[in-house]
Amino acid sequence: MQTVSISILNPNFRYTPAMHTNLHEAFERIRREQDMQKPPLVLPCSSEQTALVLN
C-alpha cells in the first residue's frame, strides 16, 4: 500500500478539526483493511486429511 502525503501548503489540503473526526472508526477501518490483506493461518492437525484454518 502506498501512502501519499499532502503538504499543508497545497491548496487542495483540507484541515479537519479533531472534533469532526472519529478515531475509533478510523482505527477499526484500518484493522479491517489489514485483516483482509493477511493470508489465512493454516494449522496442521493430527490427520493429514484435515487442517484448521483461522481467519
N, C-alpha and C positions, 0 to 999 in steps of 0.2 A: 504494500500500500504506500503510495507516495503522498507526502504531505506538502501542501502549497501554503507558504506563509504570505500574508498580505501586510504590507507596511502601513502603519497608521498615517503615513504621509500620502498614501494612494487615495485619490478621490473616491474610489469605489469601496473603501473601508467604511464599515458601519459599526459604530460603537453600540454595544448592548449593555445597559446598566445591569448591575448584579441583581437588582430586584426584579428584573424581567427574565431571569434565567432560572432553570431548574436543574441543578447539578445532579440530583438523584436520577432524573430521566436521562440526562446525558451519559452518566456512567452506566446505567442499565443498558442503553443502546450500544455503548462501546463493548460491554461484556457480551451482549448477544452477537455482535459482529465478530468478535474474537472467537467465540464458541463455534460459530459457523465455519470458521477457517481451520479449526483444529480437525485433524483426522480422527475418526473414532478409535478408541482404545480397545484392542482385541486381546483378551486374556485366554491363554490355552487352558482347557480343562483336562481332567484325567483321561477322558476318552478322545481319541483323535478325530472323531466324527463331530464333536461338539466344541463350540467356542463361545465364550461370553463376550458380548460386545457392549461396551459402555459408551454412551454419547454424552 
